[in-house]
């Protein structure tokens, strides 16, 4: 997908670290089946927060520029597995970085607009918010919705509970927590579309993604490998992050690895309260 000079300039400004032309190049290479190993490291690195939803605190990792561009390309590539194409409208049902300052939020707004995206926050989710989200999605008509599995399920339950017409969203990608079978059923009924599971983390980005046949395919050609030990712990290695070395890294998830597929994937579940702390006190 070609982007004009002004479009690229604004998009690069909105991110301040990665470059769109590099992401587009990685996207094309992944789409063509190339296995990518980054040989040259620019030395530019960025702090990225790891998930703190189960520990109650954040830790930070360094990620080099090239790996971050590659992970963003991989997300676009796996988005296309759903039938979505770059340029199609899409919705991000996500958690806002409430500590971000005004300029960061302004830059991200530019980026979403340039990517034909709509951002909806699930922070402090309630019926009034979900009513507003429903109306916005009816008007925007995205071809794809990407969101945290628990939040998307809560929204789907609201649609079903209030007996609203299904949203005509052909595909949804759920991530950030385990996708239970009943959640998949709720989302597909409420959105009138297919659900695809995505497995990833802040440290790595997308690690594995569900294809149309329902298999969780590991993104081996972007330099990610996964194996399981005798306890079925998933151990992840990323050869393309030179800023922080991740070899056989355990982030708390379980499953079985058969070739380039993860089966019986089980994520972290924290009992007693919302896994993602959707409803804040």
C-alpha positions in Angstrom: 0.0 0.0 0.0 1.5 3.3 -1.1 1.3 6.4 1.1 1.8 10.0 0.0 4.6 12.1 1.3 2.5 14.2 3.7 0.7 11.1 5.0 4.0 9.4 5.8 5.4 12.5 7.4 2.3 12.9 9.7 2.3 9.2 10.5 6.0 9.2 11.4 5.5 12.3 13.6 2.6 10.6 15.4 4.9 7.7 16.4 8.2 9.6 16.9 10.2 6.4 16.8 9.3 3.9 14.0 9.1 4.6 10.3 6.2 3.7 8.1 8.2 2.8 5.1 10.2 0.2 7.1 6.9 -1.2 8.4 5.5 -1.4 4.9 8.7 -3.2 3.7 8.5 -5.8 6.5 4.8 -6.3 5.8 5.5 -7.1 2.1 8.3 -9.4 3.0 6.2 -11.3 5.6 3.3 -11.5 3.1 5.7 -13.0 0.5 6.7 -15.7 3.0 10.1 -14.4 3.8 11.8 -15.4 7.1 13.3 -12.2 8.5 16.5 -12.0 10.5 17.6 -8.5 11.3 21.3 -8.2 10.7 21.9 -4.5 11.3 20.9 -2.9 14.5 20.7 0.9 14.5 21.2 1.2 18.3 18.0 3.1 18.8 15.9 1.6 21.6 12.6 2.2 23.3 11.3 1.3 26.8 8.1 -0.7 26.6 6.0 -1.7 29.6 5.3 -5.4 30.1 1.9 -6.5 31.2 1.3 -5.7 34.9 -2.3 -7.0 35.0 -1.5 -10.1 37.0 1.3 -8.8 39.1 -0.1 -5.4 39.9 3.1 -3.6 38.9 4.8 -2.8 35.7 8.3 -3.8 34.6 10.0 -2.5 31.6 12.0 -3.9 28.7 14.1 -2.3 26.0 13.1 -3.0 22.4 15.2 -1.9 19.4 13.7 0.1 16.6 13.9 -2.6 14.0 12.1 -5.2 16.1 9.3 -2.7 16.9 8.8 -2.0 13.2 8.8 -5.7 12.5 6.3 -6.5 15.2 4.0 -3.7 13.8 4.3 -5.2 10.3 3.4 -8.6 11.8 0.3 -7.3 13.4 -0.8 -5.9 10.0 0.1 -9.1 8.3 -2.0 -11.3 10.7 -4.8 -8.7 10.5 -5.0 -9.6 6.8 -5.5 -13.3 7.7 -9.1 -12.3 8.6 -9.9 -10.8 5.2 -9.2 -7.3 6.3 -7.1 -5.2 3.9 -4.9 -2.2 4.7 -7.0 0.9 4.2 -10.2 -0.8 5.4 -11.9 0.8 8.5 -11.0 -0.9 11.8 -11.6 -0.4 15.5 -9.2 -0.7 18.4 -11.1 -1.7 21.6 -8.2 -1.1 23.9 -7.0 0.4 27.2 -5.7 3.9 27.1 -2.3 4.8 28.6 -3.8 7.2 31.1 -0.3 8.4 32.1 0.3 9.6 28.5 0.5 13.3 28.2 -1.6 15.4 25.8 1.0 15.4 23.0 1.2 11.6 23.0 -2.6 11.3 22.8 -2.7 13.8 20.0 -0.1 12.0 18.0 -1.9 8.7 18.4 -5.2 10.3 17.3 -3.4 11.4 14.1 -2.1 7.9 13.6 -5.5 6.3 13.9 -7.1 8.8 11.5 -4.4 8.1 8.9 -4.9 4.4 9.3 -8.7 4.7 9.0 -9.0 3.5 12.6 -11.4 4.2 15.5 -10.1 4.0 19.1 -12.6 3.0 21.8 -11.5 2.8 25.4 -12.8 0.1 27.7 -11.6 2.0 30.9 -14.3 2.0 33.5 -16.6 0.2 31.1 -20.4 0.5 31.9 -23.7 0.3 30.1 -23.7 4.0 29.2 -20.3 3.8 27.6 -21.2 0.6 25.7 -24.4 2.3 24.4 -22.2 5.0 23.0 -19.7 2.5 21.6 -22.5 0.6 19.8 -23.8 3.8 18.1 -20.2 4.8 17.0 -19.6 1.3 15.6 -22.9 1.4 13.7 -21.9 4.6 12.1 -18.2 3.7 11.5 -18.9 0.2 10.2 -15.4 -1.3 10.7 -14.3 -4.4 8.8 -12.3 -5.5 11.8 -12.3 -5.0 15.5 -9.2 -5.7 17.7 -9.6 -5.7 21.4 -8.9 -7.3 24.8 -10.9 -10.6 25.0 -12.6 -9.8 28.3 -13.6 -6.3 27.3 -14.9 -7.4 23.9 -16.9 -10.2 25.6 -18.4 -7.7 28.0 -19.5 -5.5 25.1 -20.9 -8.5 23.3 -22.9 -9.6 26.4 -24.3 -6.0 26.6 -25.5 -6.2 23.0 -27.1 -9.6 23.6 -28.6 -8.6 27.0 -30.2 -5.5 25.6 -31.4 -7.4 22.5 -29.8 -5.0 20.0 -29.3 -5.9 16.4 -26.0 -7.5 15.8 -23.2 -5.3 14.6 -22.1 -6.2 11.1 -18.4 -6.6 11.9 -17.0 -9.4 9.6 -14.0 -10.2 11.9 -12.7 -9.6 15.4 -9.3 -10.3 16.9 -9.1 -10.9 20.6 -6.0 -10.6 22.7 -4.7 -9.7 26.1 -6.2 -12.7 27.9 -7.6 -16.1 27.4 -10.5 -16.5 24.9 -13.0 -18.9 26.5 -15.3 -20.8 24.2 -18.4 -19.1 25.5 -16.8 -15.7 24.9 -16.1 -16.6 21.3 -19.8 -17.6 20.9 -21.0 -14.3 22.5 -18.8 -12.2 20.3 -19.6 -14.0 17.0 -23.4 -13.7 17.8 -23.3 -10.1 18.8 -21.0 -8.9 16.0 -22.3 -11.3 13.3 -18.7 -12.2 12.3 -15.8 -14.5 12.9 -13.5 -14.3 15.9 -9.7 -14.9 15.6 -7.5 -15.4 18.7 -4.2 -13.6 19.0 -1.5 -14.6 21.4 1.2 -12.0 22.3 2.6 -9.7 25.0 4.3 -6.3 25.4 7.7 -7.9 25.3 7.2 -9.6 21.9 4.1 -8.2 20.2 2.2 -11.0 18.3 3.6 -14.4 19.1 1.0 -16.6 17.5 -2.3 -16.0 15.6 -5.3 -18.0 14.7 -5.7 -18.7 11.0 -9.0 -19.4 9.2 -8.8 -23.1 10.0 -8.6 -22.3 13.7 -4.9 -23.2 14.2 -2.8 -20.9 16.4 0.2 -20.4 14.1 3.5 -19.2 15.6 5.1 -16.3 13.7 8.3 -18.1 13.1 9.2 -16.1 10.0 9.4 -12.9 12.1 12.0 -14.4 14.3 9.8 -15.8 17.1 10.1 -19.4 18.4 8.1 -21.1 21.1 8.6 -24.4 22.9 7.1 -26.1 25.9 8.8 -27.7 28.8 7.7 -30.8 30.7 5.1 -28.8 32.6 3.7 -27.3 29.3 5.1 -23.9 30.1 5.4 -21.8 26.9 9.0 -20.6 26.5 9.5 -17.8 24.0 12.6 -16.7 22.1 12.9 -13.6 20.0 16.0 -13.4 17.8 15.3 -9.9 16.5 15.4 -7.9 19.7 19.0 -7.0 20.3 18.2 -4.5 23.1 16.9 -7.1 25.5 17.8 -10.8 24.9 14.8 -13.1 25.3 15.6 -16.7 25.2 13.2 -19.3 26.5 11.3 -16.5 28.3 8.3 -17.6 30.4 5.5 -15.0 30.7 3.1 -17.3 32.6 1.2 -19.1 29.8 0.8 -22.8 29.1 0.2 -24.9 26.0 1.6 -27.5 23.8 3.8 -26.8 20.7 3.5 -29.0 17.7 5.6 -27.8 14.8 4.6 -24.1 14.2 1.3 -24.4 16.1 0.3 -23.9 19.7 -2.5 -26.2 21.0 -4.3 -26.1 24.4 -3.3 -22.5 24.9 -4.1 -21.3 28.4 -3.4 -17.8 29.6 -3.0 -16.4 33.1 -6.2 -16.1 35.0 -6.4 -14.1 38.2 -9.2 -15.2 40.5 -11.4 -12.8 42.5 -11.4 -9.8 40.2 -11.4 -8.8 36.6 -8.4 -10.1 34.8 -7.8 -6.8 33.1 -9.3 -4.6 35.8 -11.8 -3.2 33.4 -14.0 -1.8 36.2 -11.8 0.5 38.3 -12.6 1.5 41.8 
